[in-house]
Amino acid sequence: MKIFLKTDINIHGELIRMGAKINIEGKTAIIKGVRKLYGTNVKATDLRGGAALVLAGIMAKGTTTVDNIEYILRGYEGFDRKLNNLGIEIEKRD
């Protein structure tokens, strides 16, 4: 899959640490599918990227901890509660 980037991508390194196969060529991200992502500690640097890391963490094997969630909480009201309502085990810690 190819994704053409309008802005700099900030989360590809975090997703790679989780097991994703992503190559950046200029303003294009080339993504190859993987069978599993693995839980680890990651850091959100913006709203949409942070939400993407949470979703990747949901699909990952093991536990994922997303630091810097202030971006997500400001942009998506009740994000953790809504995911809990879908049956997803997610916990917000101070």
KOLNUDREN-37410 format. One line per field, with one value per atom (N, C-alpha, C): atom name; residue in three letters; x negated, y negated, z negated. Coordinates in pm, whole numbers, plus 50000, padded with zeros to 5 digits. Layout:
<atoms>
atomo <- c(CA  ...)
residuo <- c(ALA  ...)
x <- c(X  ...)
y <- c(Y  ...)
z <- c(Z  ...)
</atoms>
This chain:
<atoms>
atomo <- c(N  CA  C  N  CA  C  N  CA  C  N  CA  C  N  CA  C  N  CA  C  N  CA  C  N  CA  C  N  CA  C  N  CA  C  N  CA  C  N  CA  C  N  CA  C  N  CA  C  N  CA  C  N  CA  C  N  CA  C  N  CA  C  N  CA  C  N  CA  C  N  CA  C  N  CA  C  N  CA  C  N  CA  C  N  CA  C  N  CA  C  N  CA  C  N  CA  C  N  CA  C  N  CA  C  N  CA  C  N  CA  C  N  CA  C  N  CA  C  N  CA  C  N  CA  C  N  CA  C  N  CA  C  N  CA  C  N  CA  C  N  CA  C  N  CA  C  N  CA  C  N  CA  C  N  CA  C  N  CA  C  N  CA  C  N  CA  C  N  CA  C  N  CA  C  N  CA  C  N  CA  C  N  CA  C  N  CA  C  N  CA  C  N  CA  C  N  CA  C  N  CA  C  N  CA  C  N  CA  C  N  CA  C  N  CA  C  N  CA  C  N  CA  C  N  CA  C  N  CA  C  N  CA  C  N  CA  C  N  CA  C  N  CA  C  N  CA  C  N  CA  C  N  CA  C  N  CA  C  N  CA  C  N  CA  C  N  CA  C  N  CA  C  N  CA  C  N  CA  C  N  CA  C  N  CA  C  N  CA  C  N  CA  C  N  CA  C  N  CA  C  N  CA  C  N  CA  C  N  CA  C  N  CA  C  N  CA  C  N  CA  C  N  CA  C  N  CA  C)
residuo <- c(MET  MET  MET  LYS  LYS  LYS  ILE  ILE  ILE  PHE  PHE  PHE  LEU  LEU  LEU  LYS  LYS  LYS  THR  THR  THR  ASP  ASP  ASP  ILE  ILE  ILE  ASN  ASN  ASN  ILE  ILE  ILE  HIS  HIS  HIS  GLY  GLY  GLY  GLU  GLU  GLU  LEU  LEU  LEU  ILE  ILE  ILE  ARG  ARG  ARG  MET  MET  MET  GLY  GLY  GLY  ALA  ALA  ALA  LYS  LYS  LYS  ILE  ILE  ILE  ASN  ASN  ASN  ILE  ILE  ILE  GLU  GLU  GLU  GLY  GLY  GLY  LYS  LYS  LYS  THR  THR  THR  ALA  ALA  ALA  ILE  ILE  ILE  ILE  ILE  ILE  LYS  LYS  LYS  GLY  GLY  GLY  VAL  VAL  VAL  ARG  ARG  ARG  LYS  LYS  LYS  LEU  LEU  LEU  TYR  TYR  TYR  GLY  GLY  GLY  THR  THR  THR  ASN  ASN  ASN  VAL  VAL  VAL  LYS  LYS  LYS  ALA  ALA  ALA  THR  THR  THR  ASP  ASP  ASP  LEU  LEU  LEU  ARG  ARG  ARG  GLY  GLY  GLY  GLY  GLY  GLY  ALA  ALA  ALA  ALA  ALA  ALA  LEU  LEU  LEU  VAL  VAL  VAL  LEU  LEU  LEU  ALA  ALA  ALA  GLY  GLY  GLY  ILE  ILE  ILE  MET  MET  MET  ALA  ALA  ALA  LYS  LYS  LYS  GLY  GLY  GLY  THR  THR  THR  THR  THR  THR  THR  THR  THR  VAL  VAL  VAL  ASP  ASP  ASP  ASN  ASN  ASN  ILE  ILE  ILE  GLU  GLU  GLU  TYR  TYR  TYR  ILE  ILE  ILE  LEU  LEU  LEU  ARG  ARG  ARG  GLY  GLY  GLY  TYR  TYR  TYR  GLU  GLU  GLU  GLY  GLY  GLY  PHE  PHE  PHE  ASP  ASP  ASP  ARG  ARG  ARG  LYS  LYS  LYS  LEU  LEU  LEU  ASN  ASN  ASN  ASN  ASN  ASN  LEU  LEU  LEU  GLY  GLY  GLY  ILE  ILE  ILE  GLU  GLU  GLU  ILE  ILE  ILE  GLU  GLU  GLU  LYS  LYS  LYS  ARG  ARG  ARG  ASP  ASP  ASP)
x <- c(49915  50000  49910  49945  49875  49967  49913  49987  49904  49967  49897  49918  49809  49812  49820  49916  49926  49839  49815  49729  49630  49534  49438  49510  49475  49534  49449  49513  49440  49448  49536  49558  49495  49436  49387  49282  49196  49096  49159  49265  49336  49403  49465  49530  49428  49311  49204  49159  49149  49111  49213  49337  49443  49443  49358  49348  49397  49445  49493  49376  49403  49304  49339  49269  49297  49167  49166  49054  49103  49029  49063  48973  49035  48962  49018  48945  48993  49120  49228  49358  49451  49393  49471  49432  49530  49506  49548  49456  49485  49499  49619  49653  49677  49606  49626  49697  49797  49874  49790  49820  49755  49864  49826  49924  49956  49857  49878  49806  49865  49797  49774  49674  49639  49648  49708  49723  49589  49578  49458  49497  49402  49427  49405  49505  49496  49537  49508  49537  49617  49732  49814  49751  49745  49693  49796  49914  50022  50153  50262  50396  50420  50413  50445  50341  50214  50110  50127  50164  50189  50304  50411  50526  50486  50403  50355  50272  50190  50111  50201  50307  50402  50466  50510  50573  50474  50349  50247  50226  50225  50208  50321  50441  50556  50535  50478  50457  50329  50241  50111  50121  50027  50014  49940  49996  49935  49991  49922  49969  49897  49973  49917  49949  49849  49866  49839  49937  49923  49903  49785  49755  49796  49812  49843  49985  50081  50217  50297  50236  50308  50368  50294  50344  50474  50476  50594  50713  50688  50797  50857  50776  50828  50912  50870  50936  51052  51049  51153  51211  51318  51381  51429  51391  51435  51381  51266  51209  51196  51139  51121  51256  51350  51483  51553  51543  51607  51547  51416  51352  51393  51401  51450  51591  51677  51815  51820  51715  51706  51649  51616  51562  51410  51345  51199  51144  51048  50987  50880  50915  50823  50834  50722  50719  50638  50695  50625  50561  50431  50359  50305  50298  50241  50092)
y <- c(50116  50000  49878  49777  49650  49541  49458  49343  49220  49121  48998  48900  48853  48770  48623  48554  48409  48335  48398  48340  48446  48406  48503  48604  48729  48833  48846  48843  48846  48980  49068  49191  49314  49302  49423  49495  49420  49484  49562  49508  49578  49705  49696  49813  49919  49877  49972  50046  49973  50039  50144  50128  50224  50341  50333  50442  50408  50286  50247  50238  50260  50249  50125  50015  49887  49829  49792  49720  49585  49480  49345  49310  49273  49228  49092  48987  48852  48826  48795  48770  48890  49010  49132  49233  49291  49401  49530  49625  49755  49853  49911  49995  50137  50233  50374  50438  50517  50581  50677  50685  50780  50860  50977  51063  51013  50953  50909  50778  50701  50589  50630  50571  50608  50487  50506  50399  50349  50219  50156  50017  49942  49803  49713  49630  49538  49399  49298  49159  49091  49035  48958  48819  48772  48637  48545  48599  48517  48593  48529  48585  48713  48704  48821  48931  48893  48992  49065  48991  49053  49151  49113  49204  49328  49311  49425  49520  49464  49548  49626  49563  49633  49748  49723  49829  49941  49906  50008  50089  50020  50088  50185  50150  50239  50369  50360  50478  50554  50492  50551  50664  50755  50862  50804  50821  50767  50631  50560  50433  50318  50219  50097  49982  49900  49780  49660  49572  49451  49333  49272  49153  49029  48918  48788  48787  48842  48855  48726  48618  48491  48452  48479  48448  48521  48648  48731  48683  48658  48618  48484  48393  48263  48275  48364  48372  48470  48573  48676  48692  48621  48623  48763  48810  48941  49058  49040  49144  49277  49276  49401  49463  49382  49432  49495  49431  49484  49618  49631  49758  49865  49828  49922  49969  49878  49914  50013  50017  50114  50247  50257  50381  50388  50276  50272  50238  50317  50295  50185  50068  49955  49881  49830  49765  49636  49527  49398  49383  49356  49338  49197  49144  49009  49016)
z <- c(50000  50000  50000  50077  50078  50026  49940  49890  49921  49984  50016  49903  49848  49729  49764  49704  49723  49622  49510  49406  49361  49282  49229  49141  49158  49073  48948  48834  48707  48637  48679  48602  48666  48784  48850  48765  48697  48611  48498  48441  48333  48385  48502  48560  48599  48648  48681  48555  48444  48318  48277  48323  48293  48392  48495  48592  48731  48753  48885  48983  49110  49217  49299  49271  49336  49388  49514  49573  49620  49589  49632  49749  49860  49979  50017  49979  50004  49925  49996  49932  49945  49964  49980  49873  49806  49712  49782  49790  49848  49734  49721  49607  49656  49595  49626  49508  49536  49430  49348  49221  49129  49060  49012  48943  48803  48735  48598  48572  48484  48421  48276  48214  48078  47987  47871  47774  47723  47705  47651  47600  47550  47510  47631  47662  47774  47727  47810  47772  47883  47846  47939  47956  48080  48106  48168  48199  48252  48237  48272  48252  48332  48463  48547  48533  48522  48501  48369  48265  48135  48140  48208  48222  48301  48403  48481  48395  48304  48215  48119  48070  47983  48060  48182  48262  48293  48324  48346  48219  48104  47976  47945  47988  47968  48043  48162  48246  48211  48134  48104  48003  48013  47913  47793  47675  47555  47520  47433  47381  47451  47491  47548  47455  47426  47346  47435  47447  47529  47436  47443  47363  47440  47369  47432  47489  47416  47470  47465  47419  47412  47547  47654  47789  47817  47784  47811  47727  47599  47510  47548  47600  47643  47770  47859  47989  47997  47914  47918  47779  47753  47621  47586  47467  47419  47500  47563  47650  47578  47458  47383  47344  47303  47265  47386  47499  47620  47661  47648  47679  47578  47450  47348  47380  47427  47463  47579  47660  47770  47724  47595  47541  47547  47575  47583  47445  47402  47271  47283  47234  47240  47108  47060  46930  46942  46891  46887  46751  46749  46622  46615  46494  46475  46462)
</atoms>
